[in-house]
Amino acid sequence: MAPAVDTCDDNAGFNKFANDSTPAVFYFYASWDAASKIIAPYVEELAKKDSNIKFVKVDVDVAEDLANGQNVWQFPTFLFYKKGRQHDRYVGSDRSTLANKIKALKA
């Protein structure tokens, strides 16, 4: 069984998920960041509940070039992709805001 949350550490992987027919939520995080740690279990929970969206974790310390290329400077940052285009962006760890952004992505 595939993991509920995929991982990505380079531009090729990012492009694969971003251009897929399935909408994608990219979760850029830092392992040392408190807000990233707080929201991580919720991201896992959302991924398990909704197989119609790909959830993709990006560790900014491993994928620094990818994070810089996506203008990710704060953590956690979520990028929402649909049909190869960025649909939305959210910086923060508020569960209800994240859930609403995901709901909008599915619309």
C-alpha positions as CSV (number, residue, x, y, z in Angstrom):
1,M,0.0,0.0,0.0
2,A,1.4,3.4,-1.0
3,P,2.0,5.9,1.8
4,A,-0.8,8.5,2.4
5,V,1.7,11.3,2.0
6,D,4.3,11.2,-0.8
7,T,7.7,12.9,-0.6
8,C,9.5,15.1,-3.1
9,D,13.0,16.5,-3.0
10,D,13.7,17.9,-6.5
11,N,12.1,19.8,-9.4
12,A,11.5,16.6,-11.4
13,G,9.4,15.1,-8.6
14,F,7.6,18.4,-8.0
15,N,6.7,18.7,-11.7
16,K,5.5,15.1,-11.8
17,F,3.0,15.7,-9.0
18,A,2.1,19.3,-10.0
19,N,1.2,18.2,-13.6
20,D,-0.7,15.1,-12.6
21,S,-4.4,15.0,-13.3
22,T,-5.0,14.5,-9.5
23,P,-4.9,17.8,-7.6
24,A,-1.9,18.1,-5.3
25,V,-1.1,19.8,-2.0
26,F,2.6,20.4,-1.4
27,Y,3.5,20.7,2.2
28,F,6.9,22.5,2.6
29,Y,8.2,22.0,6.1
30,A,11.3,22.2,8.2
31,S,12.0,19.4,10.7
32,W,13.2,21.9,13.3
33,D,10.2,24.3,12.9
34,A,7.5,24.1,15.7
35,A,4.6,25.1,13.4
36,S,5.6,22.4,10.9
37,K,5.6,19.8,13.7
38,I,2.2,21.0,14.9
39,I,0.5,20.6,11.6
40,A,2.2,17.4,10.4
41,P,-0.2,14.9,12.0
42,Y,-3.1,16.8,10.6
43,V,-1.6,16.6,7.1
44,E,-1.3,12.9,7.5
45,E,-4.9,12.6,8.7
46,L,-6.2,14.6,5.7
47,A,-4.2,12.5,3.3
48,K,-5.6,9.3,4.7
49,K,-9.2,10.6,4.5
50,D,-9.0,11.9,0.9
51,S,-7.5,9.8,-1.9
52,N,-8.7,12.3,-4.5
53,I,-5.9,14.6,-3.6
54,K,-2.1,13.9,-3.6
55,F,-0.4,15.2,-0.5
56,V,3.3,15.7,-1.0
57,K,5.8,16.6,1.8
58,V,8.9,18.7,0.9
59,D,11.7,18.9,3.5
60,V,13.2,22.4,2.8
61,D,16.5,21.3,4.3
62,V,16.8,18.5,1.8
63,A,15.1,20.3,-1.2
64,E,16.5,23.8,-0.7
65,D,16.7,24.6,-4.4
66,L,13.1,23.5,-4.9
67,A,11.9,25.6,-1.9
68,N,13.8,28.6,-3.2
69,G,12.5,28.1,-6.7
70,Q,8.9,28.1,-5.3
71,N,9.6,31.2,-3.2
72,V,9.1,29.3,0.1
73,W,10.7,31.3,2.9
74,Q,8.3,30.6,5.8
75,F,7.2,27.3,7.3
76,P,5.0,25.5,6.9
77,T,4.0,26.6,3.4
78,F,1.3,24.8,1.4
79,L,1.0,25.1,-2.4
80,F,-2.2,23.9,-4.0
81,Y,-1.9,22.6,-7.6
82,K,-4.7,21.6,-10.0
83,K,-4.1,20.6,-13.7
84,G,-0.6,21.9,-13.7
85,R,-1.3,25.3,-12.3
86,Q,-0.9,26.8,-8.9
87,H,-4.4,27.3,-7.5
88,D,-3.5,28.7,-4.1
89,R,-0.9,29.2,-1.4
90,Y,-1.1,29.2,2.3
91,V,1.6,29.9,5.0
92,G,0.7,28.8,8.5
93,S,-0.6,25.9,10.6
94,D,-4.3,26.7,11.2
95,R,-6.3,23.5,10.6
96,S,-9.5,25.2,9.5
97,T,-7.8,27.4,7.0
98,L,-5.9,24.5,5.5
99,A,-9.2,22.4,5.3
100,N,-11.0,25.3,3.6
101,K,-8.1,25.7,1.1
102,I,-8.3,21.9,0.3
103,K,-12.1,22.1,-0.1
104,A,-11.7,25.0,-2.6
105,L,-9.1,23.0,-4.5
106,K,-11.6,20.1,-4.9
107,A,-14.3,22.5,-6.2
